[in-house]
Each structure stands twice: as C-alpha cells, then as structure tokens.
Amino acid sequence: RTLEVEYRSYKEHHGSSNAQQMEAITELKLTVDNLSRQVESKTQEVVVKETQSEAQTAYIDSLRQKLLDAEAQRRALHNAVQELKGNIRVFCRLRPPPADELSAIQPVDVGQLRVSHGAETYDFN
C-alpha cells in the first residue's frame, strides 16, 4: 500500500511540468496555512473551554459550600424547634389534684386563671 502511494507521488512529481509542480506546491501551502489557522482556532477554543470549566468548577464548589452551610443552619433550627416544643410540653404539664383536695387551679375568666398554693394566690392571663 505504501509503495503504491510513493509510486503515485513519484509519478505525479516527475511526470509533470515545473508549472504543475509549482501549482501543487502553492495548493499544499494554502492547505497547510488553512490547517494551521484551524489548529490555532481550536487551541484558542480549548483555552476558552478550560477557563469556563474552571469557573464552573469554582461555582459548583461555592454552591456545595452554601448547601453545607444551609444544611447546618436547618439542623440547628430544627433542633431548636424540637427543644422548644419539648419545653412547652413540660411547661404546660399539669397533674390532677388528689381526690380529697380542691384543685389548685381555678378558671377566673376566658384566658385567665388563678393558682392557689396554701394561703398564697396568683392570677395569670
């Protein structure tokens, strides 16, 4: 196969006139120039794409960090809400009075109550 290519190339160059050879050289130079420009253009495109890729990677990293921060804040807020719910339940827990005693809590009006303990009385609204 390579011998055929070499033979055809030899036949083309030696079997043609000087003007034809100069024309072929000119065409080859144009082809080389076009290919060189294409390579340069593609090289510049690669540089641009690499720069964009680095920027995208940095943006993704910043978004990941924001996600981690938001998740930590969400966890902290969730824990605070759960703690407050627990504290409210404990704060509002009441025990029924013994059967032989009067209740220490007496409703006074809507949204108001009176707590009695021994001789002391406290009003809440």
DRENDO-1510 file (C-alpha; in Angstrom, 1 decimal, always signed):
<recs>
REC; n; res; u; v; w
REC; 1; ARG; +0.0; +0.0; +0.0 .
REC; 2; THR; +2.7; +2.5; +1.0 .
REC; 3; LEU; +4.7; +1.6; -2.2 .
REC; 4; GLU; +1.7; +2.4; -4.3 .
REC; 5; VAL; +1.4; +5.8; -2.7 .
REC; 6; GLU; +5.0; +6.5; -3.1 .
REC; 7; TYR; +4.9; +5.4; -6.7 .
REC; 8; ARG; +1.9; +7.6; -7.5 .
REC; 9; SER; +3.6; +10.6; -5.7 .
REC; 10; TYR; +6.9; +10.0; -7.7 .
REC; 11; LYS; +4.9; +9.7; -11.0 .
REC; 12; GLU; +2.9; +12.9; -10.3 .
REC; 13; HIS; +6.0; +14.9; -9.4 .
REC; 14; HIS; +8.4; +13.6; -12.1 .
REC; 15; GLY; +5.8; +13.2; -14.8 .
REC; 16; SER; +4.6; +16.8; -14.6 .
REC; 17; SER; +6.0; +20.1; -15.7 .
REC; 18; ASN; +7.6; +22.7; -13.5 .
REC; 19; ALA; +4.5; +24.9; -13.6 .
REC; 20; GLN; +2.3; +22.0; -12.4 .
REC; 21; GLN; +4.7; +21.3; -9.6 .
REC; 22; MET; +4.7; +25.0; -8.5 .
REC; 23; GLU; +0.9; +24.9; -8.6 .
REC; 24; ALA; +0.8; +21.8; -6.5 .
REC; 25; ILE; +3.2; +23.4; -4.0 .
REC; 26; THR; +1.1; +26.5; -3.8 .
REC; 27; GLU; -2.0; +24.4; -3.2 .
REC; 28; LEU; -0.2; +22.5; -0.5 .
REC; 29; LYS; +1.0; +25.8; +1.1 .
REC; 30; LEU; -2.6; +27.0; +1.2 .
REC; 31; THR; -3.7; +23.8; +2.7 .
REC; 32; VAL; -1.0; +24.0; +5.4 .
REC; 33; ASP; -2.0; +27.6; +6.1 .
REC; 34; ASN; -5.7; +26.7; +6.4 .
REC; 35; LEU; -4.9; +23.8; +8.7 .
REC; 36; SER; -2.5; +25.9; +10.8 .
REC; 37; ARG; -5.3; +28.5; +11.3 .
REC; 38; GLN; -7.8; +25.8; +12.2 .
REC; 39; VAL; -5.3; +24.4; +14.8 .
REC; 40; GLU; -4.8; +27.8; +16.2 .
REC; 41; SER; -8.5; +28.5; +16.3 .
REC; 42; LYS; -9.2; +25.1; +18.0 .
REC; 43; THR; -6.4; +25.8; +20.5 .
REC; 44; GLN; -8.0; +29.1; +21.5 .
REC; 45; GLU; -11.3; +27.4; +21.8 .
REC; 46; VAL; -9.8; +24.8; +24.1 .
REC; 47; VAL; -8.3; +27.6; +26.3 .
REC; 48; VAL; -11.7; +29.3; +26.5 .
REC; 49; LYS; -13.4; +26.0; +27.4 .
REC; 50; GLU; -10.8; +25.3; +30.1 .
REC; 51; THR; -11.3; +28.7; +31.6 .
REC; 52; GLN; -15.1; +28.2; +31.5 .
REC; 53; SER; -14.7; +24.8; +33.1 .
REC; 54; GLU; -12.6; +26.2; +35.9 .
REC; 55; ALA; -15.2; +28.9; +36.5 .
REC; 56; GLN; -18.0; +26.3; +36.5 .
REC; 57; THR; -16.0; +24.1; +39.0 .
REC; 58; ALA; -15.5; +27.1; +41.3 .
REC; 59; TYR; -19.2; +27.9; +41.1 .
REC; 60; ILE; -20.1; +24.3; +41.9 .
REC; 61; ASP; -17.8; +24.3; +44.9 .
REC; 62; SER; -19.3; +27.6; +46.2 .
REC; 63; LEU; -22.8; +26.1; +45.8 .
REC; 64; ARG; -21.7; +22.9; +47.6 .
REC; 65; GLN; -20.4; +25.1; +50.5 .
REC; 66; LYS; -23.7; +27.1; +50.6 .
REC; 67; LEU; -25.6; +23.8; +50.7 .
REC; 68; LEU; -23.5; +22.6; +53.6 .
REC; 69; ASP; -24.0; +25.9; +55.5 .
REC; 70; ALA; -27.7; +25.9; +54.8 .
REC; 71; GLU; -28.0; +22.2; +56.0 .
REC; 72; ALA; -26.1; +23.0; +59.2 .
REC; 73; GLN; -28.4; +26.0; +59.8 .
REC; 74; ARG; -31.5; +23.9; +59.1 .
REC; 75; ARG; -30.3; +21.2; +61.5 .
REC; 76; ALA; -29.7; +23.8; +64.2 .
REC; 77; LEU; -33.1; +25.4; +63.7 .
REC; 78; HIS; -34.8; +22.0; +63.7 .
REC; 79; ASN; -33.1; +21.1; +67.0 .
REC; 80; ALA; -34.1; +24.5; +68.5 .
REC; 81; VAL; -37.7; +23.9; +67.4 .
REC; 82; GLN; -37.7; +20.4; +68.8 .
REC; 83; GLU; -36.3; +21.7; +72.1 .
REC; 84; LEU; -38.8; +24.5; +72.3 .
REC; 85; LYS; -41.7; +22.0; +71.7 .
REC; 86; GLY; -40.3; +19.8; +74.5 .
REC; 87; ASN; -40.0; +22.8; +76.8 .
REC; 88; ILE; -43.6; +23.9; +76.1 .
REC; 89; ARG; -44.9; +20.4; +76.8 .
REC; 90; VAL; -43.0; +20.4; +80.1 .
REC; 91; PHE; -44.1; +23.9; +80.9 .
REC; 92; CYS; -47.8; +23.1; +80.4 .
REC; 93; ARG; -47.9; +19.7; +82.2 .
REC; 94; LEU; -50.5; +19.6; +85.0 .
REC; 95; ARG; -51.2; +16.9; +87.5 .
REC; 96; PRO; -54.7; +16.2; +88.6 .
REC; 97; PRO; -55.4; +17.1; +92.3 .
REC; 98; PRO; -55.8; +14.3; +94.8 .
REC; 99; ALA; -59.4; +13.1; +95.2 .
REC; 100; ASP; -59.7; +14.6; +98.7 .
REC; 101; GLU; -58.4; +18.1; +97.9 .
REC; 102; LEU; -59.7; +21.0; +95.9 .
REC; 103; SER; -57.9; +21.9; +92.6 .
REC; 104; ALA; -55.2; +24.5; +93.0 .
REC; 105; ILE; -56.1; +25.9; +89.6 .
REC; 106; GLN; -59.4; +27.8; +89.2 .
REC; 107; PRO; -60.5; +29.4; +85.9 .
REC; 108; VAL; -61.4; +33.1; +86.5 .
REC; 109; ASP; -62.4; +34.2; +83.0 .
REC; 110; VAL; -61.6; +33.3; +79.4 .
REC; 111; GLY; -57.8; +33.4; +79.1 .
REC; 112; GLN; -57.3; +33.9; +82.9 .
REC; 113; LEU; -56.8; +31.5; +85.8 .
REC; 114; ARG; -55.9; +31.6; +89.4 .
REC; 115; VAL; -53.4; +29.3; +91.1 .
REC; 116; SER; -53.6; +28.8; +94.8 .
REC; 117; HIS; -51.0; +27.2; +97.0 .
REC; 118; GLY; -51.7; +27.2; +100.7 .
REC; 119; ALA; -52.6; +30.8; +101.7 .
REC; 120; GLU; -50.9; +32.3; +98.6 .
REC; 121; THR; -52.9; +33.1; +95.4 .
REC; 122; TYR; -51.5; +34.0; +91.9 .
REC; 123; ASP; -53.5; +35.3; +88.9 .
REC; 124; PHE; -52.4; +34.6; +85.3 .
REC; 125; ASN; -53.7; +35.8; +82.0 .
</recs>
